[in-house]
Amino acid sequence: MADPLNEDEIASRLRRLTWEREGDEIAREWRFEDFTEAVAFVNRVAEVAEEANHHPDIFIHGWNKVKLALINHSAGGLTEMDFTMAARFDQLEG
């Protein structure tokens, strides 16, 4: 199991991403042209998450918005894997 990152490590990694800290998690929201594009993005996220065995909380809201949130529950905090996955999810936008 990975060790949780400390606050300085978290802040340093967040500066490299478009994600934000929300309590104990990191989160990001995307807006798509329509519902179909939002769901297609969620499906791409699901494939990457399954492959890595590290799953975000996924919220589809409105008709075109998707929010992802990451934390490593088994480690009890944010780990390097959360930031690795955030960067991988960012690559799925297109």
C-alpha positions as CSV (number, residue, x, y, z in Angstrom):
1,M,0.0,0.0,0.0
2,A,1.2,3.5,-0.8
3,D,1.9,6.0,1.9
4,P,-0.2,9.2,1.9
5,L,1.5,12.4,0.7
6,N,2.2,15.2,3.1
7,E,0.7,18.7,2.5
8,D,3.8,20.1,0.8
9,E,3.9,17.2,-1.6
10,I,0.2,17.6,-2.4
11,A,0.6,21.3,-3.0
12,S,3.6,20.7,-5.3
13,R,1.7,18.1,-7.4
14,L,-1.4,20.2,-7.6
15,R,0.6,23.1,-9.2
16,R,1.2,20.8,-12.2
17,L,-2.5,19.9,-12.7
18,T,-5.8,21.7,-13.4
19,W,-7.3,19.8,-10.4
20,E,-8.3,21.4,-7.1
21,R,-8.2,20.3,-3.5
22,E,-11.6,19.6,-2.0
23,G,-11.2,18.5,1.5
24,D,-9.2,15.2,1.5
25,E,-9.7,14.7,-2.2
26,I,-8.6,16.2,-5.5
27,A,-11.3,17.0,-8.0
28,R,-11.9,18.4,-11.5
29,E,-15.0,19.1,-13.5
30,W,-15.4,18.9,-17.3
31,R,-18.1,20.4,-19.5
32,F,-19.1,18.8,-22.8
33,E,-21.2,19.7,-25.8
34,D,-23.9,17.2,-24.9
35,F,-24.8,14.2,-22.7
36,T,-23.5,11.7,-25.2
37,E,-20.0,13.3,-25.1
38,A,-20.1,13.4,-21.2
39,V,-20.9,9.7,-21.0
40,A,-18.3,8.8,-23.6
41,F,-15.7,10.6,-21.5
42,V,-16.9,8.6,-18.4
43,N,-16.5,5.4,-20.4
44,R,-12.9,6.3,-21.3
45,V,-12.2,7.1,-17.6
46,A,-13.7,3.8,-16.6
47,E,-11.3,1.9,-18.9
48,V,-8.2,3.7,-17.6
49,A,-9.4,3.3,-14.0
50,E,-10.0,-0.5,-14.4
51,E,-6.6,-1.0,-16.1
52,A,-4.9,0.8,-13.1
53,N,-7.2,-0.6,-10.5
54,H,-7.6,2.9,-9.1
55,H,-11.2,4.3,-9.4
56,P,-12.4,7.9,-9.1
57,D,-15.7,9.0,-7.8
58,I,-17.6,10.0,-10.9
59,F,-20.5,12.5,-10.9
60,I,-22.5,13.2,-14.1
61,H,-24.7,16.3,-13.5
62,G,-26.6,18.7,-15.4
63,W,-26.8,17.2,-18.9
64,N,-23.2,17.8,-19.9
65,K,-20.9,18.0,-16.9
66,V,-18.7,15.3,-15.4
67,K,-16.8,15.7,-12.1
68,L,-14.1,13.3,-11.0
69,A,-12.7,13.1,-7.5
70,L,-9.7,11.1,-6.3
71,I,-8.4,9.8,-3.0
72,N,-6.7,6.6,-2.0
73,H,-9.2,5.3,0.6
74,S,-7.0,2.3,1.6
75,A,-4.0,4.5,2.2
76,G,-6.1,7.0,4.1
77,G,-5.2,10.1,2.0
78,L,-3.9,11.3,-1.3
79,T,-1.0,9.3,-2.8
80,E,1.2,9.5,-5.9
81,M,-1.3,7.2,-7.7
82,D,-4.1,9.8,-7.3
83,F,-2.0,12.4,-9.1
84,T,-0.8,9.9,-11.8
85,M,-4.4,9.0,-12.5
86,A,-5.5,12.7,-12.5
87,A,-2.9,13.3,-15.2
88,R,-4.1,10.3,-17.2
89,F,-7.7,11.4,-17.0
90,D,-6.6,14.9,-18.2
91,Q,-5.3,13.2,-21.4
92,L,-8.7,11.7,-22.1
93,E,-10.4,15.0,-22.8
94,G,-10.3,15.0,-26.6
